[in-house]
Amino acid sequence: MGRAPFPATPGTPGTPGGPTPPSAAQGVSPGQRPSMMNRGDDRRTLVVGRGISVQGSVQDAERLVVEGTVESSMINAKELSVAPGGLFRGGVEVEDAEIAGTVDGTLTVRGSLLVASTGRLLGKATCKRLRVEDGGQISGQLEMLTDAAKDAPAPEAGNAA
């Protein structure tokens, strides 16, 4: 019972004595972009893998990585990463987002939004900073958030009591 059913074969990537895949050496899973993955491994992460479909609400996830399909009315998280072939349908509010698959619905990004060359954004999006790689697609309504602190007049100094 304490043994693996198949012993590791020397020379196999990721096994002792075998070559280490470049993505593993960098701490990045295959098929994922390093930019979103290098921000900290201690975050609560939900990964919806390829071929998996999830419907409903997600709570307390700081990072949402979509490789399969997610349908939700509203998700709040710090980061959203939609991999090539991934589909997010519904509403999501995040700090930063990287779209290499498809987002269909309402996306609010308080920080940076990257639409990769394979990414498609359909519906309504609001973001503070936007970068679209050559080939990335945005179809629908796009609104840029402004920095309210820069637009508002500075408060006057009051007397300290």
C-alpha positions as CSV (number, residue, x, y, z in Angstrom):
1,M,0.0,0.0,0.0
2,G,2.9,2.4,0.6
3,R,4.2,1.9,-2.9
4,A,3.3,3.7,-6.1
5,P,1.7,1.3,-8.7
6,F,4.3,2.3,-11.3
7,P,7.8,3.2,-10.4
8,A,9.2,6.4,-11.8
9,T,11.3,5.8,-14.9
10,P,14.7,7.6,-14.9
11,G,14.9,10.1,-17.7
12,T,11.2,11.0,-17.5
13,P,10.7,14.8,-17.1
14,G,9.8,15.8,-13.5
15,T,11.1,12.5,-12.0
16,P,14.3,12.2,-9.9
17,G,17.2,11.8,-12.4
18,G,15.1,13.1,-15.3
19,P,15.3,16.4,-17.0
20,T,13.3,19.2,-15.4
21,P,10.9,20.8,-17.8
22,P,11.6,24.5,-18.3
23,S,8.1,25.5,-17.0
24,A,8.6,23.5,-13.8
25,A,12.0,25.1,-13.2
26,Q,10.3,28.5,-13.4
27,G,7.4,27.6,-11.2
28,V,4.9,27.8,-14.1
29,S,2.5,25.1,-15.1
30,P,2.6,24.0,-18.8
31,G,0.2,26.2,-20.9
32,Q,0.1,29.0,-18.4
33,R,1.7,32.4,-18.9
34,P,4.4,33.4,-16.4
35,S,3.0,37.0,-15.8
36,M,0.0,35.9,-13.7
37,M,1.7,33.0,-12.1
38,N,4.7,34.8,-10.5
39,R,2.7,36.9,-8.2
40,G,2.6,34.6,-5.3
41,D,1.9,30.9,-4.7
42,D,0.2,31.4,-1.4
43,R,-3.0,32.8,-2.8
44,R,-6.3,30.8,-2.7
45,T,-6.5,29.6,-6.3
46,L,-9.3,27.8,-8.1
47,V,-8.2,26.1,-11.4
48,V,-10.9,24.9,-13.7
49,G,-9.1,22.5,-15.9
50,R,-9.5,21.7,-19.6
51,G,-12.7,19.7,-20.3
52,I,-14.3,20.7,-17.0
53,S,-17.4,22.8,-16.8
54,V,-18.5,24.7,-13.6
55,Q,-21.7,26.6,-13.0
56,G,-22.7,28.5,-10.0
57,S,-21.0,30.9,-7.5
58,V,-17.4,30.9,-6.4
59,Q,-16.5,32.4,-3.0
60,D,-13.2,33.2,-1.3
61,A,-11.0,32.5,-4.4
62,E,-8.3,35.1,-4.8
63,R,-7.2,33.7,-8.2
64,L,-9.4,32.1,-10.8
65,V,-7.7,30.2,-13.6
66,V,-10.1,29.1,-16.3
67,E,-8.9,26.4,-18.7
68,G,-12.3,24.8,-19.2
69,T,-15.7,26.5,-18.9
70,V,-17.1,28.6,-16.0
71,E,-20.6,30.1,-15.9
72,S,-21.4,32.4,-13.0
73,S,-23.6,35.4,-12.3
74,M,-20.9,37.2,-10.3
75,I,-17.5,36.4,-9.0
76,N,-15.2,38.6,-7.0
77,A,-11.5,37.8,-7.0
78,K,-8.1,39.4,-7.2
79,E,-7.0,37.8,-10.4
80,L,-8.6,36.2,-13.4
81,S,-6.7,34.2,-16.0
82,V,-8.5,32.6,-18.9
83,A,-6.2,30.2,-20.8
84,P,-6.4,29.6,-24.5
85,G,-9.5,27.5,-25.1
86,G,-11.0,28.5,-21.8
87,L,-14.4,30.2,-21.6
88,F,-15.8,32.4,-18.8
89,R,-19.5,33.3,-19.2
90,G,-21.2,35.7,-16.7
91,G,-19.9,38.5,-14.5
92,V,-16.6,38.9,-12.8
93,E,-14.9,41.7,-10.8
94,V,-11.2,41.5,-10.3
95,E,-8.0,43.5,-9.7
96,D,-6.1,42.2,-12.7
97,A,-7.1,40.0,-15.6
98,E,-5.4,38.2,-18.4
99,I,-7.6,36.9,-21.2
100,A,-6.1,34.3,-23.6
101,G,-9.4,32.5,-24.1
102,T,-12.9,33.9,-24.2
103,V,-14.8,36.0,-21.7
104,D,-18.5,36.5,-22.6
105,G,-20.4,38.8,-20.2
106,T,-19.5,41.6,-17.8
107,L,-15.9,42.1,-16.7
108,T,-14.8,44.8,-14.3
109,V,-11.0,45.2,-13.8
110,R,-9.8,47.7,-11.2
111,G,-6.2,47.4,-12.4
112,S,-4.7,45.9,-15.6
113,L,-6.5,44.0,-18.3
114,L,-4.5,42.1,-20.9
115,V,-6.2,40.6,-23.9
116,A,-3.7,38.2,-25.4
117,S,-3.4,37.5,-29.1
118,T,-5.7,34.5,-28.7
119,G,-8.1,36.3,-26.4
120,R,-11.7,37.4,-27.1
121,L,-13.7,39.7,-24.9
122,L,-17.4,39.8,-25.7
123,G,-20.0,42.0,-23.8
124,K,-19.2,44.8,-21.4
125,A,-15.8,45.5,-19.9
126,T,-14.6,48.2,-17.5
127,C,-10.9,48.6,-16.7
128,K,-8.3,51.1,-15.5
129,R,-5.4,50.0,-17.8
130,L,-5.7,48.0,-21.1
131,R,-3.3,46.2,-23.2
132,V,-4.4,44.3,-26.3
133,E,-1.9,42.1,-28.1
134,D,-1.9,41.8,-31.9
135,G,-4.8,39.5,-32.8
136,G,-6.7,40.0,-29.5
137,Q,-10.4,40.8,-30.0
138,I,-12.8,43.1,-28.1
139,S,-16.4,43.2,-29.1
140,G,-19.1,45.1,-27.2
141,Q,-18.8,48.0,-24.8
142,L,-15.5,49.1,-23.2
143,E,-15.2,51.8,-20.5
144,M,-12.0,53.1,-19.0
145,L,-12.0,53.8,-15.2
146,T,-10.5,57.1,-14.2
147,D,-8.4,57.7,-11.1
148,A,-10.9,59.7,-9.0
149,A,-8.2,60.9,-6.6
150,K,-6.4,62.7,-9.5
151,D,-9.6,64.3,-10.7
152,A,-10.8,65.6,-7.3
153,P,-9.5,68.8,-5.8
154,A,-7.0,68.3,-2.9
155,P,-8.7,68.6,0.5
156,E,-7.9,71.7,2.5
157,A,-5.8,71.3,5.6
158,G,-7.9,71.7,8.8
159,N,-6.9,72.6,12.3
160,A,-5.7,69.8,14.5
161,A,-7.4,69.5,17.9
